[in-house]
Amino acid sequence: MALCTLDDVKNFYGITGDKAEDNDLIKLLIDRYTDIFEAYCNRISFETATYTDYLDSDGGYYIFPEQSPITSVSGIYDDIDWVWSGSALSSSTYRIANYNSIVSTTPFTKGMNNIKIVYTAGYATIPGDLKQVLIEEVVRSFKNRKSIDVVAITASDGSVSRLSKDLLPTTTMVLNRYRRKYVV
C-alpha cells in the first residue's frame, strides 16, 4: 500500500487539473517511492499487517521480530523440534518492549529458528513526517521529469548544474527514524 494518495501530492504541489497521464505518473511515483522507503527501512510494509516469524534464540529473555512497531502478539511458540503443535506460551509470561522486541519472564530455549511468533505490526495511520517526505520526493521527481537531473543552465557559458539523484537530506533523516535496526 502507498504511503500517500494522489490527492495528497496534488494538493501539496497545487495541481488542479486532472490530466490522466499526469495522474498515472504521480501514482506510479508514489508506488515507487513507497517501495524505496520500505527497502531503505528494511520493512515489508509500514501499514498494519499480521506476520509470522521464525526466530533464533540465544537462550536469553528477548526476541526481536522482523517488523515493527509491534502492536499485538497472537502467539509465541518455543519448540526446538520445530513442531509448534503444543500450546503457545502464556501471554502473562511476556510483553512487548519498546514496540520492537518481546521480553519474557523466563528465558527462551536456545536454538535455531525454534521461536515461532505470530504478531501484528505497523502503523494504523501513516505518520505525518513519513507521508510528507514521500510527497516531497514525488513532487521533486514529477517536477523534474523532463530534465531528470538538471537544476540550472547558465546562459552565458552554457554550464549545467545537476541535481543529486539521492533522496533529499530531510528524507533520509526522517527515514532513519523508521529504519529497522538489526540486533547482532
N, C-alpha and C positions, 0 to 999 in steps of 0.2 A: 504494500500500500504506500502511496505517495505521502510525503510529509507536509504538503500544502496542496492547495487547489489552483485550478486555472484562474478562478476569480481572485484568489489571494494575490497572484502575480499581476494580473491586470489592474487591480485596484492600487497596488503599490506603485506600479510604473505609469499609471494613468492611461492605460489603453482602454478606449471607449468603443472602438469598432469591434466588429465580430467577423473578421476575415477567417474563414475556415482554415486556410493554410497557416496563418499565424497561431491560431488556437491549437492546431495539431502540433506545431513545432514547440510551443510552450509546454504542452502536456508531455511531449517526448523529453524535453529538457528536465522537467520536474521528475519524471521517472528515472532518467539517467543520473541526476544529482542525488536522488534518494538512494540509488544503488551505490554511488560513490561514497556517500556519507555512511551507509551501513558497512561497507567494506572497510573504510577508514577506521570506524569504531569497533570493528570485529564483532558485528552483530548480524543476526539473521534478519531482525526487524526491530524497529523502535516501538511498534504497536503491541498491545497486549496480545499474547498468544500462549498456548499451553505447549510445554516441551517435556521430553523425556531424555534424560542424560544418563549415561553410564560412566561413573567416575572411579578413579583410583583413590585409594585411601592409604595414608601413611601411618594409620593407627592412631591418629590424633582426634581432636574434638571438632574440627572444622572440615566442611566440604565446600567447594566453590563451583556451583553450577555455571554453565556456559553463558546464560543470558541474565540480564538484569535490567531494571530493578525487579527483584523477586517480590511478588505481591501475595502469593499464597502457595502452599505446598499440599498436593493431594496425597502424596505418599512417598516414604523413603524406605527402601529395602536394602538390607545389608546381608549379602549372600556370597560367600567365597566360591560356591559351586555354580553360580550364575543361573540358578533355578528361579528365584524370586517368587515361588509359589506360596511361600509362607506369608504370614501376616506382615503388614507394614509396621514399622516402628511406631510406638505410641506418640502422638503429637505432643504429649506432655513432656517428652524427653528431648525435644529440640525446639529451636526457634530461629526465625530469620534474623540475621545480624547485618546491620548496615545495608540492607537491601541487595547485597551481592554474595552473601555466604550463609551457611547454616551452621549453627553451633549446637552441639549435643551435650547432654549431661553425662553421657558415658562415651568412651572412645569408640570410633568406628573400627571395624575389623580391618587390619592391614591387608591390602590386596590390590590386584589389577582389575579394574572395571567391576569391582564387587559391590559398588553402591549404585542402585538404580533410584533415581529421583524423578517424580512427576510433579511439575510445578507450573505456575503461571508467572510470566514476567513481561515487562514492557510498560508503556505509558498508555493509559486510557485516553488522555489528551496529550497531543504532541506539545512539548514545552515551547513556549513562545520564542525563546532565543534560537532554538534549533530551526524552527519554522522560518524565522526571519533571515537567517544566513542562507538558507536554501533559496528563499525568494530572491535575495540579492545576487546569488550565483546564477540563477536562471535569468534574471534581468540582464546581468552583465553579458552572458552568452547570447541572449536574444538580441540585445542592442548591438553587439559587435559581430554578429553572424556573417556579415558581408565582408568585413575586413579582418576577420579572425583575431589577429594579434597586433594590429596597427593601432596605436594610440594617436599619433600625430605625424603629419608630414610637413616639414618646413619648406615653404615655397622657394625661398631664396637659394638654398643649396640642395634641395631635394632629399635631405636626410629624413630617415624614418625612425620614430620611437616605437618600440614594441611593448606590448602588454605581456606580463607574465602569464603563462598558462596554468600556473599553480593556483590552488584555492587562495582566496583572499586571506590575509593575516587574521582578520577578525573571525573568519570562518574556522580556521584551524584552531584558534583559541577556544571557540565555543565547542567544536567537535572534541577537543581534548578532554573536556569535562564529561563527555558521554562515552569516551573510549573504553572498551573492555580491557581491563588490566589482568594479566595472567600471573598466577602465583607460580614461582619456580622453586 
